[in-house]
Amino acid sequence: MGKIDLKLRKPVSPGEFWDIIAITAADKKQELAYRQQLSEKLKRNELPLGVQYHVFVDPAGAKIGNGGSTLCALQSLEKLYGDKWKSFTILLIHSGGYSQRLPNASALGKIFTALPLGNPIYQMLELKLAMYIDFPPHMNPGILVTCADDIELYSIGESEFIRFDKPGFTALAHPSSLTVGTTHGVFVLDSPNCLKHKALEYRCCYRFLHKPSIEKMHQFNAVCKPGDFSQQDFDGGDTAYLHLDSEFVYTDSLFYMDYKSAQKLLAFYEQIGTLTCEVDAYGDFLQALGPDATIEYTRDTSNVTKEESELVDVRQKIFHLLKGTPLNVVILNNSKFYHIGTTEEYLFHFTSDSSLKSELGLESIAFSITPDIPEGSAERTCVIQSILDSSFSVAPGSVIEYSRLEPDVSVGENCIVSNSYIVTKAVLPAYSFLSSLSLRINGHLKYSTMTFGVQDNLKKKVKTLLDIKSLQFFGVCFLSCLHTWNLKVTEELFSGNKACFSLWTARIFPICSSLSDSVTMSLKMLNAVQNNSSFNLSSFQRLSIEEMLVYKDVEDMIAHREKIFLEVSINKEHFN
């Protein structure tokens, strides 16, 4: 991270860094939250100066996917800069989801997820800028497209650089097991120029397969046989641990497109007008590329979460638009790709994954005031910008961020505690999730705390109220939980679209006047379910997680973090 530190307090020179850094947002509320956080970071000199930072919001209406967000971003660039952006290097970070699988990132965004590192604490945005710091000087004008919740680490020769200077698209590729390939994009490549694999190779891709079956990988000759694979000691990660005698494939992460290709896509978007289906920047753009690409994939909707009638038509138009465009691949044989988009991935990588911790220098206790945690627990605990009382205890495998925990608080294993303030004696059961939000309702500051089990599926939807029994809250039948809380099963219990029901839209979290009260109420909810005792929620005003995000007060959440930051800073000055 050292290189980026050097750029923080002075403007960067032209060609030295990105001209534009753009983040996508799903709606106006998320756009505002991102703008507020960028503004705060720039005020505190936490980001490079002399760069244009933008947040581009998706249009209201139907979800359009990260491909649709890319098209919208291109249109926004054209409106802001005219044809000037044809000379720019642009980093486009997709962060427009609601993070339903990692809800402590839902309010402020995945790209602002805190890392256990630095003073002040680094977030994913700074990590992205650090990882890609050598890219812009070796890149032709164009756009690098990446996601907010992944980390790409690689090792190449000291005199080598990754170049994005070929026409069309260029993608990074990582050696991965065939099983990993079924959940990623897989490249079908030309033959290598030499038998011995190098750390950095440039190859052409004949065809891109999106989340293919293992059978399909073999069918299209995407599978590489074991051979003289000179991979260094670089194992770990989600995609790079390979036994040297295993078959493997090359999987995707980020990609670049040159200005000419971006212009093609922009012209297409302006021609169709409004997009009403989810377009995938990887599956729908990259599958159209390479000399062996065929139109069959456009009719395959097996990997689509919601099938719209327009989707096949839009895919086919994109295929004909991009057909013949080259897909160049930068192979990084000593590389790793980490995904931190779910509660389980987040807990594993921040507490148990010694590989990631050693490579990034992640700390068990990062910029916090804590008691002495037993040595065995400390190694597998993660505390980020928090203040923990001396009588506090925490079991291994848990992450605590931006929180203040008073005496006699005990946190079980594999828990996530975020943005919370616990003042009373409390025992948080293993596998608990607790995350508080500041709210602005009718001009008044309020608070609500979401809680559930880290393994609960907040995205699971049922179509009728009778089917609610198939939802699980902390591993318990949700219908049983509603009885425990004395809540009646009606459509009014759920926010949003009444065509389906989920934990995400269940109005079960009390609105309170103080942060500590909201945490206390949610802990009582959780304990009632755990102990099979009753806790009456019927008299409280309540919100769903979906509604919390509508009412969130970003300024107050940032102020809460700032108070902890100042107290930790003063404490550290006092003891230094």
C-alpha positions in Angstrom: 0.0 0.0 0.0 3.1 2.2 0.2 2.9 3.6 -3.3 -0.6 5.0 -2.9 0.3 6.7 0.4 2.9 8.7 -1.6 0.2 10.1 -3.8 -2.4 11.0 -1.2 -1.2 14.5 -0.2 -0.3 15.9 -3.6 -1.9 16.1 -7.1 -0.9 13.3 -9.5 0.8 14.1 -12.8 -1.0 13.5 -16.1 -0.5 9.9 -17.2 0.7 8.9 -13.8 -2.7 7.8 -12.4 -6.3 7.4 -13.5 -7.9 10.4 -15.2 -11.3 9.4 -13.9 -12.5 7.0 -11.1 -16.2 6.2 -11.3 -18.3 4.2 -9.0 -21.8 2.9 -10.0 -24.8 3.2 -7.7 -28.1 1.4 -7.8 -30.3 4.3 -6.9 -30.3 8.0 -5.8 -30.0 7.2 -2.1 -27.0 5.0 -2.7 -25.5 7.7 -5.0 -25.8 10.3 -2.3 -24.2 7.9 0.3 -21.3 7.3 -2.0 -20.8 11.0 -2.8 -20.8 11.9 0.9 -18.2 9.3 1.6 -16.0 10.3 -1.3 -16.2 13.9 -0.1 -15.2 13.0 3.4 -12.2 11.0 2.1 -11.0 13.8 -0.1 -11.3 16.3 2.8 -9.1 14.0 4.9 -6.6 13.4 2.1 -7.3 9.7 2.1 -7.5 9.6 -1.8 -5.2 10.8 -4.5 -5.8 14.4 -5.5 -6.1 15.8 -9.1 -8.4 12.9 -10.2 -12.0 13.3 -11.2 -14.2 11.2 -9.0 -17.8 10.4 -10.1 -20.7 8.3 -8.9 -23.0 7.2 -11.8 -26.5 6.1 -10.8 -28.6 3.5 -12.6 -31.9 5.0 -14.0 -35.0 4.4 -11.9 -37.1 1.4 -12.8 -36.1 -2.2 -13.8 -32.8 -3.6 -12.6 -30.2 -3.5 -15.4 -27.3 -5.5 -14.1 -23.6 -4.5 -14.1 -23.6 -4.5 -17.9 -26.5 -2.0 -17.9 -24.6 0.1 -15.3 -21.6 0.1 -17.6 -23.7 1.4 -20.5 -25.2 4.1 -18.3 -21.7 5.1 -17.1 -20.5 5.5 -20.7 -23.5 7.7 -21.4 -22.7 9.8 -18.3 -19.1 10.2 -19.4 -20.2 11.4 -22.8 -22.5 14.0 -21.3 -19.9 15.3 -18.9 -16.8 15.3 -21.2 -18.0 15.1 -24.8 -15.3 13.5 -26.9 -12.6 14.5 -24.5 -12.9 11.2 -22.6 -11.4 9.4 -25.7 -8.0 10.4 -24.3 -8.7 9.3 -20.7 -7.8 6.3 -18.7 -10.9 5.4 -16.6 -11.4 3.0 -13.7 -15.1 1.9 -13.4 -16.0 0.1 -10.2 -19.3 -1.7 -10.0 -20.8 -1.2 -6.5 -24.5 -0.8 -7.3 -25.9 -3.9 -5.4 -27.6 -3.9 -2.1 -25.2 -6.4 -0.6 -27.8 -8.8 0.6 -25.2 -11.5 1.2 -23.0 -9.1 3.3 -25.5 -6.7 4.9 -23.0 -4.7 7.0 -22.0 -3.2 3.6 -25.6 -2.5 2.5 -26.0 1.0 3.9 -22.6 2.5 2.9 -21.6 0.2 0.0 -19.3 -2.7 -0.7 -16.6 -0.3 -2.1 -16.4 1.3 1.4 -16.0 -2.0 3.3 -13.4 -1.5 6.0 -10.2 -3.6 5.9 -8.2 -4.4 9.1 -5.3 -2.3 8.0 -4.0 1.2 8.3 -4.3 4.5 10.2 -6.8 5.7 9.2 -8.4 2.4 8.3 -8.2 1.5 4.6 -11.4 0.6 2.8 -11.9 -1.5 -0.4 -11.6 1.7 -2.5 -8.1 2.4 -1.4 -7.1 -1.2 -1.8 -8.4 -1.2 -5.4 -6.4 2.0 -6.2 -3.3 0.4 -4.6 -3.7 -2.9 -6.5 -4.1 -1.2 -9.9 -1.6 1.6 -9.3 0.8 0.4 -12.1 -2.0 0.0 -14.7 -2.7 3.6 -16.0 0.9 4.4 -17.3 0.8 1.2 -19.4 -2.8 1.6 -20.7 -4.2 3.1 -23.8 -7.2 5.4 -23.3 -10.2 3.2 -22.3 -12.0 1.8 -19.3 -11.0 -0.8 -16.8 -14.1 -2.5 -15.4 -13.9 -4.2 -12.0 -16.2 -5.2 -9.1 -16.2 -3.7 -5.6 -15.9 -6.9 -3.6 -13.0 -8.8 -5.1 -9.2 -8.7 -4.6 -6.7 -9.6 -7.3 -3.1 -10.3 -6.1 -0.3 -11.3 -8.4 3.4 -11.6 -8.7 5.4 -10.8 -11.8 9.0 -9.9 -12.6 10.3 -6.6 -11.2 10.8 -5.2 -14.7 7.5 -6.5 -16.0 4.2 -4.5 -16.2 0.7 -5.5 -17.2 -0.1 -3.7 -20.4 -3.6 -2.8 -21.7 -2.5 -1.5 -25.1 -4.2 -3.8 -27.6 -7.3 -3.0 -29.6 -10.7 -4.4 -28.3 -11.0 -6.0 -24.9 -8.2 -7.3 -22.6 -9.0 -9.4 -19.5 -6.9 -10.7 -16.6 -6.8 -14.5 -16.3 -6.0 -16.7 -13.2 -5.2 -20.4 -13.1 -8.1 -22.1 -11.2 -9.5 -25.5 -10.5 -12.3 -26.8 -12.8 -14.7 -26.5 -9.9 -13.9 -22.8 -9.5 -14.4 -22.4 -13.2 -18.1 -23.5 -13.0 -18.8 -20.2 -11.0 -16.6 -17.9 -13.1 -15.9 -17.0 -16.7 -13.4 -19.4 -18.4 -11.1 -18.5 -21.4 -10.5 -20.8 -24.4 -7.0 -19.7 -25.4 -4.7 -20.1 -28.4 -1.6 -22.3 -27.9 1.2 -20.8 -25.9 4.4 -19.7 -27.7 6.6 -21.8 -25.4 6.1 -25.0 -23.3 7.2 -23.4 -20.0 4.7 -21.2 -18.3 5.8 -17.8 -17.3 4.4 -15.6 -14.5 3.1 -13.1 -17.1 1.9 -14.2 -20.6 -0.1 -12.5 -23.3 -2.5 -14.7 -25.2 -5.5 -14.5 -27.5 -8.9 -15.9 -26.5 -10.9 -17.8 -29.1 -14.0 -18.0 -27.0 -15.2 -17.0 -23.5 -17.4 -19.4 -21.5 -19.6 -18.0 -18.8 -20.0 -20.3 -15.7 -19.6 -23.4 -17.8 -20.1 -27.0 -16.7 -16.9 -29.1 -16.5 -18.1 -31.1 -19.5 -18.4 -27.9 -21.5 -14.8 -26.8 -20.5 -13.5 -30.1 -21.9 -15.8 -29.8 -25.0 -14.3 -26.5 -26.0 -10.7 -27.3 -25.0 -10.6 -24.8 -22.2 -8.9 -27.3 -19.9 -5.1 -27.1 -19.5 -3.2 -30.3 -18.7 -0.7 -30.7 -16.0 2.8 -29.9 -17.2 5.8 -27.7 -16.5 3.8 -25.2 -14.5 6.4 -23.1 -12.7 4.0 -21.6 -10.2 5.8 -20.2 -7.3 4.8 -20.5 -3.6 1.7 -18.4 -4.1 -1.1 -20.7 -3.0 -4.4 -19.7 -1.3 -7.2 -17.5 -2.5 -10.4 -18.4 -4.2 -8.9 -19.2 -7.6 -5.2 -19.9 -7.4 -4.5 -22.9 -5.3 -3.5 -25.5 -7.8 -1.8 -28.9 -7.3 0.8 -29.1 -10.0 -0.6 -32.4 -11.1 -4.2 -31.1 -11.5 -6.0 -30.1 -14.7 -6.9 -26.4 -14.5 -8.6 -23.6 -16.4 -8.0 -19.8 -16.7 -10.7 -17.8 -15.1 -11.7 -14.1 -15.3 -11.6 -11.1 -12.9 -11.4 -7.6 -14.3 -11.4 -6.5 -17.9 -10.4 -3.4 -20.0 -12.0 -2.1 -23.2 -10.5 0.5 -25.5 -12.3 3.7 -26.4 -13.4 2.4 -29.8 -15.2 -0.6 -28.2 -16.7 1.6 -25.5 -18.0 4.0 -28.2 -19.7 1.0 -30.0 -21.5 0.0 -26.8 -22.5 3.6 -26.1 -24.0 4.0 -29.6 -25.9 0.8 -29.0 -27.3 2.0 -25.7 -28.4 5.3 -27.1 -30.1 3.5 -30.0 -32.2 1.2 -27.8 -33.1 3.9 -25.3 -34.4 2.4 -22.1 -33.1 -1.0 -20.9 -35.6 -3.2 -19.1 -33.6 -6.3 -18.4 -30.4 -7.3 -16.5 -27.3 -7.3 -18.7 -24.1 -8.9 -17.4 -20.9 -7.1 -18.3 -19.0 -10.4 -18.2 -21.5 -12.9 -19.6 -23.1 -10.7 -22.2 -20.1 -8.6 -23.4 -17.3 -11.1 -23.2 -19.1 -14.1 -24.7 -19.6 -12.1 -27.9 -15.8 -11.7 -28.3 -13.1 -13.8 -30.0 -13.1 -15.6 -33.4 -14.9 -18.7 -32.2 -17.8 -16.9 -30.5 -21.3 -18.1 -31.6 -24.8 -16.8 -30.9 -26.0 -19.9 -29.0 -25.2 -18.4 -25.5 -27.7 -15.6 -26.1 -30.6 -18.1 -25.6 -29.1 -19.7 -22.5 -30.8 -18.2 -19.4 -29.8 -20.9 -16.9 -27.4 -18.5 -15.1 -30.0 -15.6 -15.1 -31.6 -14.7 -11.7 -34.7 -13.1 -13.4 -35.6 -13.9 -17.0 -37.1 -11.1 -19.0 -38.6 -11.4 -22.4 -36.3 -8.6 -23.7 -33.0 -10.3 -22.6 -32.5 -12.7 -25.5 -33.1 -9.9 -28.0 -30.7 -7.5 -26.2 -28.0 -10.2 -26.0 -28.3 -11.0 -29.7 -27.9 -7.3 -30.6 -24.8 -7.1 -28.4 -23.4 -10.2 -30.0 -23.8 -8.8 -33.5 -22.4 -5.4 -32.3 -19.2 -6.9 -30.8 -18.7 -10.0 -33.0 -15.1 -10.0 -34.4 -13.8 -7.8 -31.6 -10.6 -9.3 -30.2 -10.4 -10.6 -26.6 -6.8 -10.4 -25.4 -5.9 -12.2 -22.2 -3.2 -11.3 -19.7 -2.3 -14.6 -18.0 -1.1 -14.2 -14.4 0.2 -17.7 -13.5 1.3 -16.5 -10.0 -2.0 -14.9 -9.0 -4.9 -15.1 -6.7 -8.5 -13.9 -6.8 -10.4 -13.4 -3.6 -14.1 -12.6 -3.3 -15.4 -10.9 -0.2 -19.1 -10.6 -1.0 -20.8 -12.9 1.5 -20.8 -13.1 5.3 -18.9 -16.5 5.2 -16.2 -15.2 2.8 -15.8 -12.0 4.9 -15.4 -13.9 8.1 -13.0 -16.5 6.6 -10.7 -14.0 4.8 -10.5 -11.5 7.7 -10.0 -14.1 10.5 -8.8 -17.5 9.3 -7.1 -17.0 6.0 -3.4 -16.6 6.9 -2.6 -16.3 3.2 -4.5 -13.1 2.6 -3.5 -11.7 6.0 0.2 -12.1 5.3 0.1 -10.8 1.7 -1.8 -7.6 2.6 -0.5 -7.2 6.1 -4.0 -7.4 7.6 -4.1 -7.0 11.4 -6.1 -8.8 14.0 -6.6 -5.6 15.9 -6.7 -2.6 13.6 -6.8 1.0 15.0 -8.8 0.0 18.1 -8.8 0.1 21.8 -9.1 -3.4 23.1 -8.4 -5.5 26.2 -5.7 -8.2 26.0 -7.4 -10.9 23.9 -6.0 -14.4 24.6 -3.3 -15.3 22.1 -5.1 -18.2 20.5 -8.3 -16.1 20.0 -6.4 -12.9 18.9 -5.0 -14.6 15.8 -8.4 -15.5 14.6 -10.3 -12.4 15.7 -10.6 -9.2 13.7 -11.4 -5.8 15.3 -11.6 -2.7 13.1 -11.8 0.9 14.5 -13.7 -0.2 17.6 -13.5 0.4 21.4 -13.9 -2.6 23.6 -14.1 -2.6 27.3 -11.5 -4.4 29.4 -14.0 -7.0 30.6 -15.1 -7.8 27.0 -14.5 -11.2 25.5 -14.6 -12.5 21.9 -14.4 -16.0 20.5 -12.3 -16.9 17.4 -13.6 -16.3 13.9 -15.5 -13.0 14.7 -15.3 -9.6 13.1 -16.1 -6.4 15.0 -16.1 -3.1 13.1 -16.9 0.6 14.0 -18.4 -0.5 17.3 -18.3 0.3 21.0 -18.8 -2.5 23.4 -19.1 -1.8 27.2 -18.4 -4.2 30.1 -19.6 -7.7 30.3 -20.2 -8.2 26.6 -19.3 -11.6 25.2 -19.2 -12.3 21.5 -19.4 -15.9 20.3 -17.5 -17.4 17.4 -18.1 -16.5 13.8 -20.1 -13.3 14.6 -20.2 -10.0 12.8 -20.8 -6.9 14.8 -21.0 -3.6 12.8 -21.7 0.0 13.7 -23.1 -1.0 17.1 -23.1 0.2 20.7 -23.7 -2.4 23.4 -24.1 -0.8 26.8 -25.7 -3.6 28.8 -24.4 -7.1 29.8 -24.9 -9.2 26.7 -24.0 -12.6 25.2 -24.0 -12.7 21.5 -24.5 -16.3 20.4 -22.1 -17.9 17.9 -22.9 -17.2 14.2 -24.8 -14.0 15.0 -25.0 -10.9 12.8 -25.6 -7.5 14.3 -25.5 -4.2 12.3 -27.0 -0.8 13.3 -28.1 2.0 11.0 -28.8 5.6 11.7 -32.1 6.7 10.3 -33.8 10.0 9.4 -37.5 9.7 9.7 -39.8 12.7 9.3 -36.8 14.9 10.2 -36.0 13.0 13.4 -32.9 11.0 14.0 -33.7 7.3 14.9 -31.9 4.0 15.0 -32.6 0.4 14.0 -30.4 -2.7 14.3 -30.7 -5.7 12.0 -29.9 -9.1 13.5 -30.0 -12.7 12.2 -27.7 -15.6 11.7 -24.6 -15.2 9.4 -25.8 -18.2 7.4 -29.4 -17.0 6.9 -30.4 -16.4 3.3 -31.9 -12.9 3.1 -32.4 -13.2 -0.7 -34.6 -16.2 -0.5 -38.1 -15.3 -1.6 -41.5 -17.1 -1.2 -44.6 -16.3 -3.2 -47.3 -16.7 -0.6 -47.7 -16.0 3.1 -48.3 -19.8 3.6 -44.8 -20.4 2.4 -43.1 -18.2 5.0 -42.5 -21.4 7.1 -39.8 -22.3 4.6 -37.8 -19.1 5.5 -35.2 -19.5 8.3 -34.1 -16.9 10.9 -31.0 -18.0 12.8 -31.7 -21.5 11.7 -35.2 -21.5 13.1 -38.5 -21.6 11.1 -39.4 -17.9 10.5 -43.1 -18.6 11.2 -42.1 -19.8 14.6 -40.0 -16.7 15.2 -43.0 -14.5 14.4 -45.1 -16.3 17.0 -42.2 -15.8 19.5 -42.4 -12.0 18.8 -46.2 -11.9 18.8 -46.3 -10.7 15.2 -49.2 -11.6 12.9 -48.6 -13.0 9.4 -50.1 -10.4 7.1 -49.0 -8.7 3.9 -48.5 -5.6 6.0 -45.7 -7.4 7.8 -43.6 -7.0 4.6 -42.4 -4.0 2.7 -42.2 -3.5 -1.0 -43.6 -5.8 -3.7 -46.3 -8.1 -2.2 -45.7 -10.6 -5.0 -43.0 -12.2 -2.9 -41.8 -12.2 0.7 -38.3 -12.5 2.3 -36.3 -11.8 5.4 -35.0 -8.7 3.5 -38.5 -7.2 3.4 -39.8 -8.4 6.8 -40.8 -5.5 9.1 -39.3 -7.0 12.3 -36.6 -4.5 13.5 -37.8 -1.9 16.1 -37.2 1.8 15.5 -35.5 3.3 18.6 -34.4 6.8 19.8 -30.8 5.8 20.6 -28.2 3.5 19.0 -27.7 1.5 22.3 -31.5 1.0 22.7 -31.8 -0.3 19.2 -29.0 -2.8 19.7 -30.6 -3.9 23.1 -34.0 -4.5 21.4 -32.5 -6.6 18.6 -30.5 -8.7 21.1 -33.7 -9.4 23.0 -35.3 -10.5 19.7 -32.4 -12.8 19.0 -32.3 -14.2 22.6 -36.0 -14.9 22.5 -35.6 -17.1 19.4 -32.5 -18.8 20.9 -34.2 -19.5 24.2 -37.6 -20.2 22.8 -39.1 -17.5 25.1 -41.5 -14.8 24.1 -40.7 -11.1 23.3 -43.5 -8.9 22.2 -42.7 -6.7 19.2 -46.2 -5.9 18.2 -46.3 -2.5 20.0 -43.1 -1.2 18.3 -42.8 0.7 15.1 -40.7 -1.6 12.9 -38.8 -1.5 9.6 -37.5 -4.1 7.2 -33.9 -4.0 6.0 -35.2 -2.7 2.7 -36.8 0.2 4.4 -33.8 0.9 6.6 -31.8 1.6 3.5 -34.4 4.1 2.3 -34.3 6.0 5.6 -30.5 5.7 6.3 -28.7 8.8 7.6 -25.2 8.6 6.2 -24.0 11.7 7.9 -24.8 10.3 11.4 -23.2 7.0 10.5 -20.0 8.7 9.4 -20.1 10.9 12.6 -20.4 7.7 14.8 -17.3 6.4 13.1 -15.5 9.7 13.4 -16.1 9.8 17.2 -14.5 6.4 17.6 -11.7 7.5 15.3 -10.9 10.5 17.5 -11.1 8.6 20.7 -8.8 5.9 19.4 -6.4 8.6 18.1 -6.2 10.4 21.4 -5.7 7.1 23.2 -2.8 6.1 20.9 -1.2 9.6 21.3 -1.5 9.3 25.1 0.3 5.9 25.2 3.0 6.7 22.5 
